[in-house]
């Protein structure tokens, strides 16, 4: 036992006090919520509140002890049916305490993001709620800046708790000390009870802010609608003279949160294992050489601080790049190779928005040519569309473009794309969620639409016409 760890009696009192404080905040009304902390790891035992009781009034002496199978080994009362999730978090994440609340914000947002339209993978249904640009993010362990972005997994609810545990486990390592269960609320954890309580308070604050932002946007939208004549409906956006449709991916055809919340952590966590397994692969060797060359020229002091010793390890730099979403071409290609294995094994599925597959098939059937331009590598683009929640859609596309043709905010890139398509720029319609990209495409003469999807970090279209679905677009001859 760690000599600095509290005694079992002290830990029990801390857990009782923590539950009472959470209850006072209205986060576990009635008999809601379940709470645990690790009593010992070998063999594993959890100290827990019994099920079906008011968690605000549980004294230290009333807590129960459960083993690694979820069986009560000491105390009176039943273990929560959700003990399996507590055990998964302890075993997979090394959590020292797990706190589950039923707050209004957590329950509302889990319903909003969870039950409908989720991609189904071999590991079950999951979406991501993206949080960013708030100072309180820095209260989460390992988050250095308000500019960081975290993605909370949102899992579909399941009364089969063993199956729900199996669904949750692949997403736990990437979760920012919290996950949501649809219609059920928040699970938060930390290395000990104090850290878990801090993470819970931070996440509850961020969730409260998020649903209030959604409410504010809704009220603003209602005011704007009220100024329209009664009976009027949003008109479709008509675009004429188009032969080619050039599509961005993130925020346009699939959620931004899938990339930041799923693909990036998936690559970062498997990077070292992948490089070891493919150390002799000439393609991988060449990409690593390109990364190292870029590293030597990287002016960022943090990047240069990673170059310690005569043989600096490239893996920490790669993870540093991934965390900052640097648009470095060899990094994107390495990520694509790692994702390929994940898609092939069924661990990854491209979560296209519901309107996208039908629009792509409709446009292709009308004789239009379709292309993709994304900062992700061509290989990554083809993996997403080849393993999408609507099946293999790659045959619908004629061309694929990544940053090898040029930066997405540079007009010259779009001029080069038009040349590759053998088309006049005005015959190309570009759709993106980034105003700077829309401006660059427009500068070459392309026609442009701004994609405004729920969850996108930028919702202001500037001077560009806004669409919220590809079904909003009517292409005329």
JOSUL-V958591 format. One record per residue. N is the residue number from 1. RES is the residue in one letter. BURIAL is # if it has 24 or more other ideal C-beta (glycine too) atoms within 12 Angstrom, else .. Layout:
n:N res:RES burial:BURIAL
n:N res:RES burial:BURIAL
This chain:
n:1 res:X burial:.
n:2 res:X burial:.
n:3 res:X burial:.
n:4 res:X burial:.
n:5 res:X burial:.
n:6 res:X burial:#
n:7 res:X burial:.
n:8 res:X burial:.
n:9 res:X burial:.
n:10 res:X burial:.
n:11 res:X burial:#
n:12 res:X burial:#
n:13 res:X burial:.
n:14 res:X burial:#
n:15 res:X burial:#
n:16 res:X burial:#
n:17 res:X burial:#
n:18 res:X burial:#
n:19 res:X burial:#
n:20 res:X burial:#
n:21 res:X burial:.
n:22 res:X burial:#
n:23 res:X burial:#
n:24 res:X burial:.
n:25 res:X burial:#
n:26 res:X burial:.
n:27 res:X burial:#
n:28 res:X burial:#
n:29 res:X burial:.
n:30 res:X burial:.
n:31 res:X burial:.
n:32 res:X burial:#
n:33 res:X burial:#
n:34 res:X burial:#
n:35 res:X burial:#
n:36 res:X burial:#
n:37 res:X burial:#
n:38 res:X burial:#
n:39 res:X burial:#
n:40 res:X burial:#
n:41 res:X burial:.
n:42 res:X burial:.
n:43 res:X burial:.
n:44 res:X burial:#
n:45 res:X burial:#
n:46 res:X burial:#
n:47 res:X burial:#
n:48 res:X burial:#
n:49 res:X burial:#
n:50 res:X burial:#
n:51 res:X burial:#
n:52 res:X burial:.
n:53 res:X burial:#
n:54 res:X burial:.
n:55 res:X burial:#
n:56 res:X burial:#
n:57 res:X burial:.
n:58 res:X burial:#
n:59 res:X burial:.
n:60 res:X burial:#
n:61 res:X burial:.
n:62 res:X burial:#
n:63 res:X burial:#
n:64 res:X burial:#
n:65 res:X burial:#
n:66 res:X burial:#
n:67 res:X burial:#
n:68 res:X burial:.
n:69 res:X burial:.
n:70 res:X burial:#
n:71 res:X burial:.
n:72 res:X burial:#
n:73 res:X burial:.
n:74 res:X burial:.
n:75 res:X burial:#
n:76 res:X burial:.
n:77 res:X burial:.
n:78 res:X burial:.
n:79 res:X burial:#
n:80 res:X burial:#
n:81 res:X burial:.
n:82 res:X burial:#
n:83 res:X burial:#
n:84 res:X burial:#
n:85 res:X burial:#
n:86 res:X burial:#
n:87 res:X burial:#
n:88 res:X burial:#
n:89 res:X burial:#
n:90 res:X burial:#
n:91 res:X burial:#
n:92 res:X burial:#
n:93 res:X burial:#
n:94 res:X burial:.
n:95 res:X burial:#
n:96 res:X burial:#
n:97 res:X burial:#
n:98 res:X burial:#
n:99 res:X burial:#
n:100 res:X burial:#
n:101 res:X burial:#
n:102 res:X burial:#
n:103 res:X burial:#
n:104 res:X burial:#
n:105 res:X burial:#
n:106 res:X burial:#
n:107 res:X burial:#
n:108 res:X burial:#
n:109 res:X burial:#
n:110 res:X burial:#
n:111 res:X burial:#
n:112 res:X burial:#
n:113 res:X burial:#
n:114 res:X burial:#
n:115 res:X burial:.
n:116 res:X burial:.
n:117 res:X burial:#
n:118 res:X burial:#
n:119 res:X burial:#
n:120 res:X burial:.
n:121 res:X burial:#
n:122 res:X burial:.
n:123 res:X burial:#
n:124 res:X burial:#
n:125 res:X burial:#
n:126 res:X burial:#
n:127 res:X burial:#
n:128 res:X burial:#
n:129 res:X burial:#
n:130 res:X burial:#
n:131 res:X burial:#
n:132 res:X burial:#
n:133 res:X burial:.
n:134 res:X burial:#
n:135 res:X burial:.
n:136 res:X burial:#
n:137 res:X burial:#
n:138 res:X burial:.
n:139 res:X burial:#
n:140 res:X burial:#
n:141 res:X burial:#
n:142 res:X burial:.
n:143 res:X burial:#
n:144 res:X burial:.
n:145 res:X burial:.
n:146 res:X burial:.
n:147 res:X burial:.
n:148 res:X burial:#
n:149 res:X burial:#
n:150 res:X burial:#
n:151 res:X burial:#
n:152 res:X burial:#
n:153 res:X burial:#
n:154 res:X burial:#
n:155 res:X burial:#
n:156 res:X burial:#
n:157 res:X burial:#
n:158 res:X burial:#
n:159 res:X burial:.
n:160 res:X burial:.
n:161 res:X burial:#
n:162 res:X burial:.
n:163 res:X burial:.
n:164 res:X burial:#
n:165 res:X burial:#
n:166 res:X burial:.
n:167 res:X burial:#
n:168 res:X burial:#
n:169 res:X burial:#
n:170 res:X burial:#
n:171 res:X burial:#
n:172 res:X burial:#
n:173 res:X burial:#
n:174 res:X burial:#
n:175 res:X burial:#
n:176 res:X burial:#
n:177 res:X burial:#
n:178 res:X burial:#
n:179 res:X burial:#
n:180 res:X burial:#
n:181 res:X burial:#
n:182 res:X burial:#
n:183 res:X burial:#
n:184 res:X burial:#
n:185 res:X burial:#
n:186 res:X burial:#
n:187 res:X burial:#
n:188 res:X burial:#
n:189 res:X burial:#
n:190 res:X burial:#
n:191 res:X burial:#
n:192 res:X burial:#
n:193 res:X burial:#
n:194 res:X burial:#
n:195 res:X burial:#
n:196 res:X burial:#
n:197 res:X burial:#
n:198 res:X burial:#
n:199 res:X burial:#
n:200 res:X burial:#
n:201 res:X burial:#
n:202 res:X burial:#
n:203 res:X burial:#
n:204 res:X burial:#
n:205 res:X burial:#
n:206 res:X burial:#
n:207 res:X burial:#
n:208 res:X burial:#
n:209 res:X burial:#
n:210 res:X burial:#
n:211 res:X burial:#
n:212 res:X burial:.
n:213 res:X burial:#
n:214 res:X burial:#
n:215 res:X burial:.
n:216 res:X burial:.
n:217 res:X burial:.
n:218 res:X burial:.
n:219 res:X burial:.
n:220 res:X burial:.
n:221 res:X burial:.
n:222 res:X burial:.
n:223 res:X burial:.
n:224 res:X burial:.
n:225 res:X burial:.
n:226 res:X burial:.
n:227 res:X burial:.
n:228 res:X burial:.
n:229 res:X burial:.
n:230 res:X burial:.
n:231 res:X burial:.
n:232 res:X burial:.
n:233 res:X burial:.
n:234 res:X burial:.
n:235 res:X burial:.
n:236 res:X burial:.
n:237 res:X burial:#
n:238 res:X burial:.
n:239 res:X burial:#
n:240 res:X burial:.
n:241 res:X burial:.
n:242 res:X burial:#
n:243 res:X burial:#
n:244 res:X burial:#
n:245 res:X burial:#
n:246 res:X burial:#
n:247 res:X burial:#
n:248 res:X burial:#
n:249 res:X burial:#
n:250 res:X burial:#
n:251 res:X burial:#
n:252 res:X burial:#
n:253 res:X burial:#
n:254 res:X burial:#
n:255 res:X burial:#
n:256 res:X burial:#
n:257 res:X burial:#
n:258 res:X burial:#
n:259 res:X burial:#
n:260 res:X burial:#
n:261 res:X burial:#
n:262 res:X burial:#
n:263 res:X burial:#
n:264 res:X burial:#
n:265 res:X burial:#
n:266 res:X burial:#
n:267 res:X burial:#
n:268 res:X burial:#
n:269 res:X burial:#
n:270 res:X burial:#
n:271 res:X burial:#
n:272 res:X burial:.
n:273 res:X burial:.
n:274 res:X burial:#
n:275 res:X burial:#
n:276 res:X burial:.
n:277 res:X burial:.
n:278 res:X burial:.
n:279 res:X burial:.
n:280 res:X burial:.
n:281 res:X burial:.
n:282 res:X burial:.
n:283 res:X burial:.
n:284 res:X burial:#
n:285 res:X burial:.
n:286 res:X burial:.
n:287 res:X burial:#
n:288 res:X burial:#
n:289 res:X burial:.
n:290 res:X burial:#
n:291 res:X burial:#
n:292 res:X burial:#
n:293 res:X burial:.
n:294 res:X burial:#
n:295 res:X burial:#
n:296 res:X burial:.
n:297 res:X burial:.
n:298 res:X burial:#
n:299 res:X burial:.
n:300 res:X burial:.
n:301 res:X burial:.
n:302 res:X burial:.
n:303 res:X burial:#
n:304 res:X burial:.
n:305 res:X burial:.
n:306 res:X burial:.
n:307 res:X burial:.
n:308 res:X burial:.
n:309 res:X burial:.
n:310 res:X burial:.
n:311 res:X burial:.
n:312 res:X burial:.
n:313 res:X burial:.
n:314 res:X burial:#
n:315 res:X burial:#
n:316 res:X burial:.
n:317 res:X burial:#
n:318 res:X burial:#
n:319 res:X burial:#
n:320 res:X burial:#
n:321 res:X burial:#
n:322 res:X burial:#
n:323 res:X burial:#
n:324 res:X burial:#
n:325 res:X burial:#
n:326 res:X burial:#
n:327 res:X burial:#
n:328 res:X burial:#
n:329 res:X burial:#
n:330 res:X burial:#
n:331 res:X burial:#
n:332 res:X burial:#
n:333 res:X burial:#
n:334 res:X burial:#
n:335 res:X burial:#
n:336 res:X burial:#
n:337 res:X burial:#
n:338 res:X burial:#
n:339 res:X burial:#
n:340 res:X burial:#
n:341 res:X burial:.
n:342 res:X burial:#
n:343 res:X burial:#
n:344 res:X burial:.
n:345 res:X burial:.
n:346 res:X burial:.
n:347 res:X burial:#
n:348 res:X burial:#
n:349 res:X burial:#
n:350 res:X burial:#
n:351 res:X burial:#
n:352 res:X burial:#
n:353 res:X burial:#
n:354 res:X burial:.
n:355 res:X burial:#
n:356 res:X burial:#
n:357 res:X burial:#
n:358 res:X burial:.
n:359 res:X burial:#
n:360 res:X burial:#
n:361 res:X burial:.
n:362 res:X burial:.
n:363 res:X burial:#
n:364 res:X burial:.
n:365 res:X burial:.
n:366 res:X burial:.
n:367 res:X burial:.
n:368 res:X burial:#
n:369 res:X burial:#
n:370 res:X burial:#
n:371 res:X burial:#
n:372 res:X burial:#
n:373 res:X burial:#
n:374 res:X burial:#
n:375 res:X burial:#
n:376 res:X burial:#
n:377 res:X burial:#
n:378 res:X burial:#
n:379 res:X burial:#
n:380 res:X burial:#
n:381 res:X burial:#
n:382 res:X burial:#
n:383 res:X burial:#
n:384 res:X burial:#
n:385 res:X burial:#
n:386 res:X burial:#
n:387 res:X burial:#
n:388 res:X burial:#
n:389 res:X burial:#
n:390 res:X burial:#
n:391 res:X burial:.
n:392 res:X burial:.
n:393 res:X burial:#
n:394 res:X burial:#
n:395 res:X burial:.
n:396 res:X burial:#
n:397 res:X burial:#
n:398 res:X burial:#
n:399 res:X burial:#
n:400 res:X burial:#
n:401 res:X burial:#
n:402 res:X burial:#
n:403 res:X burial:#
n:404 res:X burial:#
n:405 res:X burial:#
n:406 res:X burial:#
n:407 res:X burial:.
n:408 res:X burial:#
n:409 res:X burial:.
n:410 res:X burial:.
n:411 res:X burial:#
n:412 res:X burial:.
n:413 res:X burial:#
n:414 res:X burial:#
n:415 res:X burial:#
n:416 res:X burial:#
n:417 res:X burial:#
n:418 res:X burial:#
n:419 res:X burial:.
n:420 res:X burial:#
n:421 res:X burial:#
n:422 res:X burial:.
n:423 res:X burial:#
n:424 res:X burial:.
n:425 res:X burial:#
n:426 res:X burial:.
n:427 res:X burial:#
n:428 res:X burial:#
n:429 res:X burial:#
n:430 res:X burial:#
n:431 res:X burial:#
n:432 res:X burial:#
n:433 res:X burial:#
n:434 res:X burial:#
n:435 res:X burial:#
n:436 res:X burial:#
n:437 res:X burial:#
n:438 res:X burial:#
n:439 res:X burial:#
n:440 res:X burial:#
n:441 res:X burial:#
n:442 res:X burial:#
n:443 res:X burial:.
n:444 res:X burial:#
n:445 res:X burial:.
n:446 res:X burial:#
n:447 res:X burial:#
n:448 res:X burial:#
n:449 res:X burial:#
n:450 res:X burial:#
n:451 res:X burial:#
n:452 res:X burial:#
n:453 res:X burial:#
n:454 res:X burial:#
n:455 res:X burial:#
n:456 res:X burial:#
n:457 res:X burial:#
n:458 res:X burial:#
n:459 res:X burial:#
n:460 res:X burial:.
n:461 res:X burial:#
n:462 res:X burial:.
n:463 res:X burial:.
n:464 res:X burial:#
n:465 res:X burial:#
n:466 res:X burial:#
n:467 res:X burial:#
n:468 res:X burial:#
n:469 res:X burial:#
n:470 res:X burial:#
n:471 res:X burial:.
n:472 res:X burial:#
n:473 res:X burial:#
n:474 res:X burial:.
n:475 res:X burial:#
n:476 res:X burial:.
n:477 res:X burial:.
